[in-house]
């Protein structure tokens, strides 16, 4: 019986040591880093977007306190509103998002996907097909910290975009 109790203690200690070293939730070396939205210039455009599709709303990033190139996934969530400030029901093809390395460089990238200055381009923020807006997010492979994030309305109805979450994380 003493051997069984001793074995239980060893297993418990090993399990606790493994959890302590995993870094989950630490933000700096762990599995998740959520951008503190209060550090951004604006999380919602102050002036309405022009009443036509493909209008841009760019948010520059401050220096990140962590090495975001170590993360494998990105989740971006946003709400969007009409000219009267009424929230629009989220669906595919209303808002897209582009992660941009160099704000002075090419914001568009290739038409249908990421490019040298645009490591993430997702067309359906909040829609059924919008994997970027799920807790799982989309796969990323950053070679440096991005300089900002660009939102575009795909329909004229969307006049305001409000960011509610930007999270870098790991996992499958």
N, C-alpha and C positions, 0 to 999 in steps of 0.2 A: 504494500500500500504506500510506503514511503517513496518507493521508486516512481510510482504513478504520480504522486503529488509533486515530486521533484521535476519530473518531465513536464507536468502542467505549468509549473513556474517558469521553466526554460522557454517553453513555447510562448507563454504570455510575454516574457521579456523581449524575445526576438520579434514578436508581432508589434509591440509598442515601439521598439527601436526602429522598425521599418516604417511605421506611420510617422514618427517624428522626423525622419530624414526625407520623407517624400516631398515636403515643401508645398503641399496642396494649399491653395488659397493665399500664399504669401505674396503673390503679385510680382516679386522680384526674381525669384528663381523657380517658382512653382509652376502650376499648371494653368493659372489664370492671371491675366492682367486686364482690368477694366479701366478704360480711359476715364479719368475724372473729368466729367463734362464741364465742371465749373472752370477748368483751365482753358477751355476753348473760347475763341473770340465770341462766337454766337453759336447756339445750338439750333436756332431758328432764324431764317432770313427775316430781316426787319422790313424790307420793302417786298411787295409781292412780285413774283416772277411775271414776266410779260405773258400776255394771254395767247401763247403759242407753244407748241411742244419744243423740247430740247433746250429749254432755258437752264442755265447753270447756276448752282449755288455751291461755292467752294468754301471749305473750312480749313484754314491752316492748322497744323498740329504744333504744339510746343515741343520742346525736347522731351523725349520719353525718359522716365527715371529707370527704365529697364531695357534690356536688349530684346526688342520685339522680333528680331530675326530668329530667335530660339523657339518661337511659337509656330504651330502647325495649322491652326485654324483661326478664322475670323468670323465674328458675328456682328452684324450691324442691324440695328432696329431703328425705325423712324416712323413718325406719323406724318400724314399730309392733309392739307386743308384747302378749301376753295377760297375765293376772293373775300367771302364774308366771314372767314375764320371757322367755318363749319368743317369738322373732321370728315374726311372722305373714307368710305369703306375700302380697306386695302384689298387689292386684287392684282393679278399679273398685268404687266405692261403699263403701269402708271408712273413708277419712279425707278430710276436706275442709280447705281452707285459705282464710282471708280476710285480706287486707292491710287494715289499719285506719289511717286518718289520725289521728283523735283518740280515744285510749283512753277518754275521758270521754263520748264520743258513742255513736251507734247502732252496735252491733257486727253486727247482723243484715243490714241493708240489704234490698233487694228479695229475694224468695224465690229467683229464678232467675238472679241476675247481680249485677254491681257496682252500687253506689249512691253517693250523695254522700260518705259517710264510709268506704265500702268499695270502693276502686278495683279490687280484684281479688277474685274469688270463684271458686274452682275446686273441683269436687266429687270429683275422682279423683286424689288425691296418690299417685303410684306405680302406678296402674292403667294398663291398656292405653289408655284414653282420656285419661289424665292428662298433657296436654301440658305442664303446669307442671313436671313432673318430668323432662322431657327436656332435653338440652343446649341445645336451641333455646328452650325456655321458652314463655311466653305473652306476648302484646303488652301493654304497659302505656303509660299516658299519665298520669303523675303531675303534679298541680299543686302539690304540696308533699311534703316528706319524710314517710313514714308513721311513726306513733308506735309501731306494734307489729304483730305477726302472731298470728292466732288459728287454732288447729287444733281440729277437732271430729271425734269418732268418729261414723261413720254406723252402726256396728254395736256391740252390747254387748261383743263379743269383744275389741275394741281397748281396752286399759286404760292403756297407756303409749305416748307418742309422742316420738320423738327426732329432732330436726332435724339433718340432716347437711350441708345446703348451702342458702344463700340467696345468689343471685348476680344482680346487675343487670348487664345487658349490652346491646349494640347489635347490629344485624344484621337480616337479613330473616326 
